[in-house]
């Protein structure tokens, strides 16, 4: 009995690998075109790191006129969650990172190199596992899980490296005849790769981001086909990346220690390995200590956090690009009107150590981006977001024209307002301008310099009776506040108050603050002249009456 006989017993129906070589021919692309991919697993909420990697992958494929594809890696079916694949697909669409090839629904895909879901490629893995067995580079292992635990315990007791290697690889030396006999007797087995690495051997590799790296050779006989018939990640990725003609694998640096094994698998299979680029882990500053961001501990690790908070998609992408290439921020500041696709992304300008995920930085980027939006753009985005995440806000903004008036305040030009960083901020920034909500408030911002109730009431009463005119321009409006200030015996200018603190107890700015608080319940708002013009006299009087009633209580 030979290895070929053994491979035929194990995989009797598997096609010859020549079938797949013909089915997946070389891509018709230029020499420098990159074929990139992401291989997310449908095991939970989509990680922000997936979007980070997809952004880099798609950018490089686009810049080189290559192909970016998505491959759902679902061979670990115990961890798979229902709807996990759809979450990935939809998240990529939301971020405008839909692949050139891959799934676009649970059952439909685009591209000639599929299936794009590993669980649908079982026949392919069987063919290549059969090939490895036939040439003596893989074998069936009959060790039970219990025997595996005993092996590990023995290794730990002897203080040696754990694993299935050298003399510890108990099934490695079983002959084809014996293996066939056991299989015919119904003994369960898995398929292991027969490593030819040496325990004291070293490999050197030039990573596209990390540069030159050195690792011990792999000498571990890893599992390539599990008991359920599906491949492990290590084996599947090697077969898939070869057949799908991947040229560049960009992945997190947690996979860097697996590099010797993966290169060995490519060599054993007779494949040319793609180039590897290992990105620095996304880190979080945790009380002064940097640690890897965790979906279990950190809400910002999940894509859902950013969507629920309502950060603009473009802000998230620009923030991630800022992490990816240190020169992006300067480029953006010098090219405010250009699409980010005009930026020349380069792998050699990526961080080789940890990349800090800082939500405060995202907020600043987001504020700048939102400040450049028109009121109409802003309204449409708020409407779409609130329809999904905040129905109470949706009810507030149902009067589109009134809401647009509010959003236009201090919008446009070099000094456009920057008080909004995400859609979840909107409600607080406009709610006070709707009478049906504002007049039901129980609390009001306390008056500061002018706080005597009779003074507050006098200011509000005199202003509405003598000085308010809804047709006043801004300069006339403010001059009237100064006149009101003088009539009440306060200082028209701050300088007057500073020079005569015993004579004056307030100035025009303090009077203006009384009006602002009475109108809005807060001391800091956008341009008050515009707010008053939008509210109108009827609403202003109602708000002043509420303020006077509140001050009496």
Secondary structure, DSSP 4 states (H G I P E B T S, - for coil): --HHHHHHHH-TTPPPHHHHHHHSPPP---TT--EEEE----SSSPBHHHHHHHHHHHHHHHHTT-EEEE-B----TTT--TTHHHHHHHHHHHTT---SBEESSSS-EESSS---BGGG-HHHHHHHHHHHHHTTSEEEE---HHHHHHHHHHHHHTT---SSBGGG-TTTT--HHHHHHHHHTT---EEEE-----TT-EEEEEETTTEEEEEEPP-B--EEE-TTSPBPHHHHHHHHHHHTT--EEEEEGGGGGGHHHHHHHHHHHTPPPPEEEEEPPEEEEETTEEEE--TTT-GGGBHHHHHHHT--HHHHHHHHHHHH-TTHHHHHHH-TTS-GGGS---GGGS-SSPEE--HHHHHHHHHHHHHTS-HHHHHHHHHHHHHHH-HHHHHHTTSHHHHHHHHHTT-SSTT-----SSGGGHHHHHGGG-HHHHTT-S--PPPSS---HHHHHHHHHHIIIII--TT--HHHHHHHHHHHHHHTT-BSSHHHHHHTTTT-S-BHHHHHHHHHHHHHSSS--S-HHHHHHHHHHHHHHHHHHHHHHHHH-
